[in-house]
Amino acid sequence: MKRLTHLLDYPGFVVTTDYGNFDQISHQPDAIANLARLYPSLDFVVCHLSFPHIDNGHRLRAELDMWKPFENIYTDISAIQDIDRPDEFPFPKSEANVRIAKEVLGAKRIIWGTDSPWSATFNTYEELATWLEKVDIFSNEELEDVMYHNAERVYFKPEFVEANRQAVDQVTKGLDL
């Protein structure tokens, strides 16, 4: 735990994790909830909506329920159409999974993504970029949040951007880059 404590010395740090499918030992949604409780000043983003499979929607709902009390946990929805295959555009399985996420966490804690280039080997970029517009999950305002405002709010907080500007990278210091 000591190493993570040092992260608090770096303003603007966002812990982003890709912890794999539910049948892998690395899949630990409870650990994310515990970290969010211990470090409320850090934001956590769990990639791929916790690797959802609509046939086990109860599992996704239970995992998201663990995170619900912690406003510092977000999830991205990149590659979910490839995780729960087969799923053809506009990805009805993904739609069902995102509906669960919206119901439990709300639209403000969901971040759109593609996971390209990997996902672009299964789908066109146009499909990845537009599928949420083709399904009726979000209002226009919520869709704007999911597509960009949420990521901007999490990753580009003004005080964190300024801290990054003032940071000195000890590896490249003096290289005149």
C-alpha positions as CSV (number, residue, x, y, z in Angstrom):
1,M,0.0,0.0,0.0
2,K,3.0,2.3,0.5
3,R,3.6,2.7,-3.2
4,L,0.1,3.8,-3.9
5,T,0.3,6.4,-1.2
6,H,3.1,8.0,-3.2
7,L,0.6,8.5,-6.0
8,L,-1.1,11.1,-3.9
9,D,2.1,13.3,-4.3
10,Y,1.3,13.6,-8.0
11,P,-1.8,15.8,-8.7
12,G,-3.7,14.8,-11.8
13,F,-3.0,11.1,-11.6
14,V,-5.9,9.0,-12.8
15,V,-5.7,5.2,-12.2
16,T,-6.9,3.5,-15.3
17,T,-7.1,-0.3,-15.2
18,D,-7.8,-3.0,-17.7
19,Y,-8.2,-6.0,-15.4
20,G,-9.6,-8.7,-17.8
21,N,-12.5,-11.0,-18.0
22,F,-14.4,-12.4,-15.0
23,D,-12.7,-15.8,-15.3
24,Q,-9.2,-14.3,-14.9
25,I,-7.6,-13.8,-11.5
26,S,-6.8,-10.2,-12.4
27,H,-10.6,-9.4,-12.5
28,Q,-11.0,-7.7,-9.2
29,P,-13.9,-5.1,-9.2
30,D,-14.0,-5.3,-5.4
31,A,-10.3,-4.1,-5.3
32,I,-11.3,-1.0,-7.3
33,A,-14.1,-0.2,-4.9
34,N,-11.7,-0.6,-1.9
35,L,-9.0,1.6,-3.6
36,A,-11.7,4.3,-4.4
37,R,-12.7,4.2,-0.7
38,L,-9.1,4.5,0.5
39,Y,-8.1,7.2,-2.0
40,P,-11.1,9.5,-2.6
41,S,-8.9,12.2,-4.1
42,L,-7.9,9.9,-7.0
43,D,-10.1,9.0,-9.9
44,F,-10.3,5.5,-11.2
45,V,-11.3,4.4,-14.7
46,V,-12.1,0.8,-15.3
47,C,-11.7,-0.1,-19.0
48,H,-14.2,-2.1,-21.1
49,L,-17.1,-1.7,-18.6
50,S,-15.6,-4.5,-16.5
51,F,-15.7,-7.0,-19.5
52,P,-19.5,-7.4,-19.7
53,H,-21.3,-10.4,-21.1
54,I,-25.1,-9.8,-21.3
55,D,-25.7,-13.5,-20.6
56,N,-24.4,-12.7,-17.2
57,G,-25.9,-9.3,-16.8
58,H,-26.4,-10.0,-13.1
59,R,-22.6,-10.1,-12.7
60,L,-22.2,-6.7,-14.4
61,R,-24.9,-5.2,-12.2
62,A,-23.4,-6.6,-9.0
63,E,-19.9,-5.2,-9.9
64,L,-21.3,-1.8,-10.8
65,D,-23.4,-1.8,-7.6
66,M,-20.1,-2.1,-5.7
67,W,-18.8,1.0,-7.4
68,K,-22.0,3.0,-7.1
69,P,-21.2,4.8,-3.8
70,F,-17.8,6.0,-5.1
71,E,-18.1,9.0,-7.3
72,N,-14.4,8.7,-8.2
73,I,-15.0,5.4,-10.2
74,Y,-15.7,5.7,-13.9
75,T,-15.8,3.1,-16.6
76,D,-15.1,3.3,-20.3
77,I,-17.0,1.3,-22.9
78,S,-14.3,0.7,-25.3
79,A,-14.2,-2.7,-27.1
80,I,-17.3,-4.0,-25.4
81,Q,-18.8,-4.9,-28.7
82,D,-15.8,-7.2,-29.3
83,I,-15.8,-8.7,-25.7
84,D,-19.4,-9.9,-25.9
85,R,-19.2,-11.4,-29.4
86,P,-20.8,-12.0,-31.8
87,D,-22.6,-8.7,-31.8
88,E,-23.4,-6.9,-35.1
89,F,-23.8,-3.2,-35.6
90,P,-25.4,-1.4,-33.8
91,F,-24.4,-3.9,-31.2
92,P,-27.6,-4.9,-29.3
93,K,-25.6,-6.8,-26.6
94,S,-23.4,-3.7,-26.0
95,E,-26.6,-1.6,-25.8
96,A,-28.0,-3.9,-23.1
97,N,-24.8,-3.7,-21.1
98,V,-24.6,0.1,-21.4
99,R,-28.2,0.3,-20.3
100,I,-27.2,-1.5,-17.1
101,A,-24.3,0.9,-16.6
102,K,-26.4,3.9,-17.1
103,E,-29.1,2.6,-14.7
104,V,-26.5,1.9,-11.9
105,L,-23.8,4.5,-12.4
106,G,-25.5,7.2,-14.5
107,A,-24.3,8.7,-17.7
108,K,-21.8,11.0,-16.0
109,R,-19.6,8.1,-15.1
110,I,-19.4,6.4,-18.5
111,I,-16.7,7.3,-21.0
112,W,-16.8,6.4,-24.7
113,G,-13.7,4.8,-26.3
114,T,-12.8,2.6,-29.2
115,D,-9.8,0.5,-28.0
116,S,-8.4,1.1,-31.5
117,P,-6.5,-0.3,-33.3
118,W,-7.6,-3.6,-31.8
119,S,-11.4,-3.0,-32.1
120,A,-11.0,-1.5,-35.6
121,T,-9.9,-5.0,-36.8
122,F,-13.4,-6.2,-36.1
123,N,-15.5,-3.1,-36.8
124,T,-15.2,0.0,-38.9
125,Y,-14.2,3.1,-37.1
126,E,-17.4,4.7,-38.3
127,E,-19.4,1.9,-36.5
128,L,-17.3,2.4,-33.3
129,A,-17.8,6.1,-33.4
130,T,-21.5,6.2,-34.2
131,W,-23.2,3.1,-32.6
132,L,-24.3,5.1,-29.5
133,E,-26.1,7.5,-31.8
134,K,-28.0,4.6,-33.4
135,V,-29.4,3.2,-30.1
136,D,-31.8,4.9,-27.7
137,I,-29.8,4.9,-24.5
138,F,-28.9,8.5,-23.9
139,S,-30.4,11.9,-24.3
140,N,-28.5,14.3,-26.5
141,E,-26.9,15.9,-23.4
142,E,-26.0,12.6,-21.9
143,L,-24.5,11.4,-25.2
144,E,-22.3,14.6,-25.3
145,D,-21.2,13.7,-21.7
146,V,-20.4,10.1,-22.6
147,M,-18.7,10.9,-25.9
148,Y,-16.4,13.7,-24.6
149,H,-17.3,15.8,-21.5
150,N,-16.8,13.0,-19.0
151,A,-13.3,12.2,-20.3
152,E,-12.5,15.9,-20.3
153,R,-13.7,16.2,-16.8
154,V,-11.7,13.2,-15.5
155,Y,-8.5,13.5,-17.4
156,F,-8.1,17.3,-17.9
157,K,-9.0,19.0,-14.6
158,P,-7.5,22.5,-14.8
159,E,-5.4,22.2,-11.7
160,F,-4.1,18.9,-13.0
161,V,-3.2,20.3,-16.4
162,E,-1.3,23.1,-14.6
163,A,0.5,20.6,-12.4
164,N,1.6,18.7,-15.5
165,R,2.9,21.9,-17.1
166,Q,5.0,22.6,-14.1
167,A,6.3,19.0,-13.7
168,V,9.9,18.2,-14.5
169,D,10.6,14.8,-16.1
170,Q,13.9,13.6,-14.5
171,V,14.5,11.3,-17.5
172,T,14.3,14.0,-20.2
173,K,15.5,16.9,-18.1
174,G,18.4,18.6,-19.9
175,L,17.7,17.0,-23.2
176,D,16.3,20.3,-24.7
177,L,13.2,18.5,-26.0
